[in-house]
Amino acid sequence: MESSRLKVAGIAFSAVLAAVGAAAVVAGIGYGAFDEDGRVGPGFMPVFAGGLMMLFALTDIFQRWRQSVVAHRDAELTLDTTAFQAIESELDSEGNPDIDIFGRSQKQRNRQLVAVIGILIATLFMVNIVGFIIAFGLMLMAIAVFVERRAWLSSLLVSVVALGVAYLIFGVFLRVPLPQGLLGVF
């Protein structure tokens, strides 16, 4: 029963991500993915990222649904003790299924997903105050330190490098005006 609740929660999270991706696509189209000269416009990145987010989320929903159907069909076909022994061998010492290669259970992965979504929403609100570059850097730091439990120094280094690359790509190469927020920085 617990496993089916986790599957439903996973599908619900993926559905929310698909909706967020669709909203990003619509907003990006409103900004203009391409300008009159055919160059990349300010809406290109939201359309591209939102489209990918929507695609991956819908793929995840389909795979979870397909696994559920296959598991249900297999459970109906094989009801002997060897099937139960195979299921027990897939559980860890505490009886938790779905342990990934990093030792995280599905419940831990779901918590991390909720934390990342919360950090992303906070970042979107901060962009109008501190600007894109600072908000993006704080988001990277928060995810690395609090969600992924990385060291502060290495997280800071990775964030600074990622900010530099983002600024070079969008600010310098593509000449996309980045939101500066109330502070007017970058």
Stockholm file with secondary structure:
# STOCKHOLM 1.0

chainA/1-186         MESSRLKVAGIAFSAVLAAVGAAAVVAGIGYGAFDEDGRVGPGFMPVFAGGLMMLFALTDIFQRWRQSVVAHRDAELTLDTTAFQAIESELDSEGNPDIDIFGRSQKQRNRQLVAVIGILIATLFMVNIVGFIIAFGLMLMAIAVFVERRAWLSSLLVSVVALGVAYLIFGVFLRVPLPQGLLGVF
#=GR chainA/1-186 SS CHHHHHHHHHHHHHHHHHHHHHHHHHHHHHHCSBCTTSCBCTTHHHHHHHHHHHHHHHHHHHHHHHHHHHHHHHHHHCCSHHHHHHHHHTSCTTSCCCCCTTSCCHHHHHHHHHHHHHHHHHHHHHHHHHCHHHHHHHHHHHIIIIISCCCHHHHHHHHHHHHHHHIIIIIIISCCCCCCTTTTCC
#=GC SS_cons         CHHHHHHHHHHHHHHHHHHHHHHHHHHHHHHCSBCTTSCBCTTHHHHHHHHHHHHHHHHHHHHHHHHHHHHHHHHHHCCSHHHHHHHHHTSCTTSCCCCCTTSCCHHHHHHHHHHHHHHHHHHHHHHHHHCHHHHHHHHHHHIIIIISCCCHHHHHHHHHHHHHHHIIIIIIISCCCCCCTTTTCC
//
